[in-house]
């Protein structure tokens, strides 16, 4: 068969599988309409995927022409995925089916900091925790086709990791894990994995142009897509906007710069300022009441609630945050001029006050000719978990091998 025809068929199969994964129960005719593939081609590929046990046919639903259409979904039992996230001193391990449903989970605390050049100790400790988790869940582990590791810091093109806070320098952790567990291991930062997930929900007229995914937690960074493909830069560092200085007289960041974007708009830093407000001798009584009702927990939800109840002190913190977010959005708009900006994080999902204020500030400073602003959207990925986006990311990376 002509190699170009084979490649087109494989790409069609990939697109069909991903569409089924995102839409759960879907019919052949819906796949044909969504993907612009002929019904005959869809039928042929679906038949082959059923034979490979990758998808299954479920119940039927009424069709507009009176005939009931069979629905198709991913065969969740065909493969499993191991999703692992490293954050601070904790390793979050989740054994999932292809759809991201958790079958087994465990969190483990590990000393991640490399001291006196002893990187081997850190790598071995992480590998041991993961291999032990797989051995305890041996029945589920047999079906795992691949693992994706989410890490802080920067992932280079060779999959080594630099994490300044833990003194990681070109750490070959993914390779060590893959050698130990014997399955493919992908490694990336949360931002890119989340961004790739969000891109799937954009209409074609936006997805195929330029899109910025701006993550506001944990840490701050952006992923930039042109024609559906991510821009990574020469050193795989494109998008490190969290360490762009917005105030040269601001506080010193752990990266060495002063007044970094992350220090003003990242969730943990905002909560630090709110905690300082509570610790003051004459702190805001409204905010204190809301926090007490919240079991003593200082959260962004509590801050927005206190602001809506009339707390000027909390509003000052939110306005400061909005000011810096507006500056950052202006930088993004002026430098990248994207068609769409997707924002992720509690700061913009719990309440729209900071975002709308930031957008107002951005609009005031835009050059006169640049009046067509980007489409602003809030991320669809739930804040509660990382499994759904990781499983989609892993499955997409494994499609060539699966097919």
N, C-alpha and C positions, 0 to 999 in steps of 0.2 A: 504494500500500500504506500502511496505517496507520503513521504515524511511530513509534508505540510498539512495534509489531510489528517494524519494521525495527531499532530499537535493541536489542530483545531478541535478535534474530537475530545482530546484530553482536557483542553481548556473549557469546553462546554460541560464536560462531566464535573470539573471543579466547580464551575459556577452553579450548576444544578445542586450539587451537594451542599455548598455554602448557603444557597437560598433555602433549601430544605431545613438546614440546621437553624437558620435564623427565624423561619416562619413555622416551624413545627409541622402541623398538618396542612398540606397544600396539595392541590390537584395538578395533573399533568398540564391541563390547559392554562392554569394560573402560572405555572413555570414557563410555559411557552410565551405568554403575554408579558411577564415580568422581564424575561431575559432576551426576548426578541429572537427566539430559536423556533424553528418550525415544529409543529406538533409531532410529526413523524420522527424527527431527530430526538426530541425529548422522549418519546415512547421507546425508541431503540436504546438510548442511554439508561433510562430508568430500568428497563428489563435487565440490562447487564449489571447494574448496581444491585438489583434485587438478587440476582444470581451470585454476586460476590458477598451477599449477606450484609451489605453496608446500609441498605434501606429496607423498610418493610411497608407493606400496604395495610392500611387500617380501615376503619368504617367508611361508609360512603355518605355523600351529601347530595342534595338536590342540585341539579344543573339548570341553567336558564333555558335549555332546550328540552327539558323534561326528563332527560336521562340522568341517572345518578352517577356522579364522578367519584372514583376511588381517591382516597387521600393517602399521601405518602409522608413518612417521617423517617428520621435517622434511626437505625437500629442501635439503641443505647447499649445493648449487651455485646455488641461486636468488639469494641475496644474500650480501654480505660485510659485515663490521663492522670499523671501525677503533677499537681500544681504545688510549687513550693515558693514561699516568699520569705525573704530575710529582711527584717526591719528592727533596727536598734540591736538588741541582744536576743531577739526571739526568732525562731524558725517556725513558720506556719506551714504545715504539711496537709495536703488534701488529696485523697484519692477520689477521682470523679469519673462519671461516665462522660461520653462525648458531649452531652448537653450541659455539663457543668454541675450535675446533681452529685452531692457529696456522698460517697459510700463509706469512707473512713477518714478520720482527722486526728491530728495531734499537734500540739504546740510544745516546743522545747526551748529552754533558755541555754544559750551557749555564749561563752566569752569570745567575742568576735575580734577583739583588738589584738593586732600583731605587735608583740613586744620583743625587743632585742633580736629582731630578724627571724623570730621563730614562726614563720608562716606555715610550716608543716603541721604544727600543733593545731592551728586554727582550721586548716583544710581537713585534717583527719577527724577532728571533732565534728565538723559539719557532715562529712561523708558518713561517719558512724551513726549519727542521729538518723539520717535518711535511710541508710541500709537497714537499720534496726526497725524503723517504721514499716518498711516494705516486708521484712521477714515476719513481723507480727501480723500483718494483713496479707499473708501469702495467697489466700484464695482470690482476693481482688487483684493482687499484684500480677498474677499470671496474664491478665488481659491488657496490662498497661503497654501502650505502643510507644510512648515518649514522655519526657518530663520537660516542663518549662520552669526555669528558676528566675524569680524576680529579685533583683538586687538594688540596693542604693548605689549612688555614685555614677560612674561612667563605664559603659561597656564598649571596649574597643572592637575594631573590625575582626580581630583574631579571637574574640570572645573572652579576653582577659578583662579583669575588673579593677578599676581604681576607685577606692572609697576612702577619701581623705580622713574622715572622722575615726575610722578603724585602722588607719595606716596600711590599707591594702594598696599595693602597687603592682599592676599587671598580674594579678593573682589568677592562676589558671584553674579556678575552682570548678567550672563547668566540665572541663576535660577530666579532672580527677573523679568527679561524680559519675560521668559517663563510663569511664574505665571500670569503676566499681560495680555499677548496677547493670551494665551491659545493654542499655537502650539509648536512643538518641536523647541528648539533653540540649535544649535551647536556653539561652540566657539573654535577658533584656531588662530594661528598666520599666517600671509600672506605666509610666507615661506613654511610651510607644505602644505597649500592649493595649492600653485603654483607648488610645487614639485610633488604632487599627479597628477596634471593635466599633467605635462610634462612627467611623467612616461608612460602615455598612448600612447605616440608617439614613444617610443623606440621599436626597434625590439626585439623579444623574447630573442635572444641570449645575449642582454644587460640587458633587464628589469629583467630577472630572475637571474642575478648575483649581483654585488654590484655597486650601483650608488650613487654619491654625487650630490645634487642640491645645488649650491652655489649662494645665492642671495646677490647682492651688493647694493640693495636699496629696500625700505627704511630700514636703518640699514644694518647690515651684519650678516648672519647666514647661516647654512647649514642644509639640511635634508639628512639623510643617509638611503638608502634602501638596504636590503639584501633579495634576492629572492622575490622582489616586496613588501616587508613589511618594514615599517619605523621603525627605531631604535629610541626609545624615552628616554631611560635611567631611572634610578630609580626615579628621581625627575622631569621627563618630560623635562629635560634641555639639552638633547643631541643636539649638534649642535651650542652652543653659542660661536662660533669661533670668532665672532666680538669683544669679550672682552678677547681674548688671546693677551698677551703683546708681541709685535714684537720688541720693543725698550724700555728697562727699563729706559733710560734717556729721553724718549719722553714726550710729554705733558700729563697732567693728564686728564683722562676720567671721565665722570660723575659717572661711576661705582666704581671709587676709584683707579683703576689701572693706570699705566703709559704706554704710547705708544701702545694703543690698535689697533688692525687691523682696526677697524671701523674708527679710527681717520685719517687714511691714504688713505683708498680706498672707503669709503662710499661717495656717490655722493655729499651730502650737504657739507661735509668737504673738498672735492676737490674744490667745488665752492667757499668756504671761502678762500682758498689759492689763487685762481684766482682773487677774489675780492681784496685781499691784494696787489697782483701784480698791479692791475689797480690803486690802491690808492697811490702807490709810486710816489715820485716826478718825477723820470725819468722812468716812466712805459714803457712797450713795445708798440711802436707805431703801430706795425702790429696788435697786439691783440686789442688795443684800436679802431683801424679802423674797425675791424670785429665786435666788440661789438656795436659800433655806428651804423653800418649797420644793426645790429640785434635789433634795437630799444632800445639800452642800456642794453639789457638783457645778463647777463653772464651765458653761458650755456656750457655744455661739447661739444656740436656741434660746438660752436664758438671757443672753445679751440683747437679742432682738426683741424678746418679750419685754424686757425692762425699758428699752427705748420706746416701744409702742405705748408703754404705760406712762411715759413722760420723763424718763431719766436723761437729763442733759449731759451728765457726766459720761454715760455710756455712749450717747450720741457723738460726743467729741472723739472718742476712740474709733467709732465707726466712720466718722467723717475723715479722720486722718487716714484710715485704711482705704477709704474710697478715693482720696486724693492720690495716693501712691498707685492704686490699681488703675486710675484714670491715666496717670503718667505712663504706666507700662503699656496700656492699651494704645495710647498715642504712638509710642515707640513702635509697637507691632504694626500699627496701621501705616505709619510713615515709611517704615523700612520694608515691610513685606507686602503691603497693600492687598490683603487677602480678600477673597469673595465671601468667606465665612469664618467666624471665630466661634468655637465651641468651648465653653467653660465648664470645668469640673471642680466640685468641692462644696462643702457645707456653707461656705461664705456666700455662695450665690444660689444655692438650692433651697435653703431654709427660708430666706427672705430676699426680696429684690432690692432693698433699700441701698445697700452698698453698690451693687452693680449699676443700678439706674443712676445713682449719683456719679459714679465713675464715668459712665457713658456721657453724661451731661458735661463733665469736665473735659473729657476727650473732645467732644464736639466743639467746645469753645476755643480749643487750641489748634484745630485742624486748619491747614492752609486753605485760603479762600476757594481755590479751584477744586479741592478734594472734598466734594459734597456727597458723593455716593459712598455711604459708609457700608461696611461689611454686614452680612447677615449674622446676627448674634443669636446663638442657641445655647441652651443648657444641656449638658450631657444626659443621655438616657441610661447610662450604666449606674446601677444602684451603688450607693456608698458603702453598703453593709458587707460586701464580699468581693473577692477578686477572681473567683473560680470561673464564672461565665466567660469573661473576656480571655482568660488564660486558655481555657479549653478551645475556644474558637481560634485563637492564635496558634496553638499547638496543632490542631487539626488542619488548619490551612497550610502550615509548614510541612506537614506530613503527607499532603495530598499526592505529590508526585510518587512517593514510595508506595502509598496505598493503592494507587491506580496502576 
